[in-house]
Every structure is written in structure tokens, then in C-alpha cells.
């Protein structure tokens, strides 16, 4: 079972046959044939890919035509837990939580 990297919606196309490069997620319209949906994608690797023969891709979330692409298989629960905010959104989230905590602390 595969899920979109961005929204976690279950992907039903491209499981038996190769995934087309023009396909987008039905829910969030993100590209399905991208590095973030690939089984070889490694966020913590130097080149962000575990495949040694893969060419460098600048836009990891955009459409690409990598011939080594394999759709990442995961459970829906794991896909929901893997959803991450962008660094800027994480910063805003931390700031908002800190403000809420301060408001609760100093509320009379």
C-alpha cells in the first residue's frame, strides 16, 4: 500500500504497472512521481537518495523522470505519522505553542 508523501492519501494507481510521470494526487495535487514518494528517498543522506546510480535532482518534491523510481510502500498509519511540516512551518508552530503557553501561564 502506498500513500502520498504530502497528505497521506492512499495511492491506487501505479502499483502493478510503472507510475506515470504526469500523475498528481487526487487530494492535494502534488506530483506522485517525485523523490519524496520514492522508496530510495532518504532525507538524511548526503544526496537524498540511497540509489548510487541516480542522477542528482534539485527539486525533491517536484515531478521528475528518474528511471530508478519505485513507489514507496507503506501503511496508511505510517504515512500519517511521516507527514512533516516545512522548517518555516515548524518554526511558526513552535512560536504559536510558546505564545499559547505564555498566555495560559500569565492568565489571571
C-alpha positions in Angstrom: 0.0 0.0 0.0 1.4 3.4 -1.0 0.4 6.9 0.3 1.1 10.4 -0.9 4.1 12.0 0.9 2.2 15.3 1.4 -1.3 14.4 2.5 -1.2 10.7 3.2 -4.0 9.8 0.8 -3.7 6.2 -0.4 -2.3 5.9 -3.9 -4.3 3.4 -6.0 -2.6 3.9 -9.4 0.9 2.7 -10.4 1.0 -0.2 -8.0 1.3 -3.0 -10.7 2.5 -1.0 -13.7 5.1 1.8 -13.7 3.8 5.1 -12.3 3.3 7.8 -14.9 5.3 11.0 -14.6 2.3 13.2 -15.2 0.1 11.8 -12.3 -0.9 14.0 -9.4 -2.5 13.3 -6.0 -6.3 13.5 -6.2 -6.5 15.2 -2.8 -3.6 17.7 -2.7 -2.5 17.9 -6.3 1.2 17.1 -5.5 3.3 15.2 -8.0 3.3 11.4 -7.4 6.4 10.7 -9.5 8.8 12.6 -7.2 11.7 11.8 -4.9 9.6 12.2 -1.8 7.4 9.3 -2.9 10.3 7.0 -4.0 11.4 4.0 -2.0 15.1 5.1 -2.3 14.5 8.6 -1.0 16.5 9.3 2.2 16.0 12.7 3.8 19.2 12.3 5.9 21.5 11.1 3.1 24.0 13.5 1.6 22.4 13.3 -1.9 18.9 12.4 -0.5 18.9 9.1 -2.4 20.1 5.6 -1.4 20.4 4.6 -5.1 24.1 5.1 -6.0 23.5 5.4 -9.8 20.7 8.0 -9.5 21.3 11.4 -11.0 21.0 14.4 -8.7 17.6 16.0 -8.6 17.3 19.6 -7.4 13.5 19.7 -6.7 12.8 16.6 -4.5 9.1 17.5 -4.3 8.6 18.3 -7.9 8.0 16.0 -10.9 11.0 14.0 -12.2 11.7 11.3 -14.7 14.2 9.2 -12.8 14.3 5.7 -14.3 15.1 4.2 -10.9 11.9 5.4 -9.3 10.0 2.9 -7.3 6.8 3.9 -5.4 7.3 3.8 -1.6 5.2 1.1 0.0 3.9 2.0 3.5 0.9 1.6 5.7 -1.6 4.5 6.0 -0.8 4.9 9.7 2.9 5.2 8.9 2.2 7.7 6.2 0.2 9.9 8.5 2.9 9.8 11.1 5.5 10.7 8.5 3.8 13.9 7.4 6.2 16.7 8.3 5.9 20.5 8.3 8.4 22.6 6.4 11.1 24.2 8.5 9.3 27.5 8.4 6.0 26.0 9.4 7.7 24.1 12.2 9.2 27.4 13.5 5.7 29.0 13.4 4.2 26.0 15.1 6.8 26.3 17.9 6.2 30.0 18.3 2.4 29.6 18.4 2.8 26.9 21.1 5.1 29.1 23.1 2.7 32.0 22.9 -0.2 29.8 24.0 1.8 28.5 27.0 2.7 32.1 28.0 -0.9 33.2 27.7 -2.0 30.3 29.9 0.8 31.0 32.4 0.0 34.7 32.8 -3.8 34.5 32.5 -5.5 35.9 35.6 
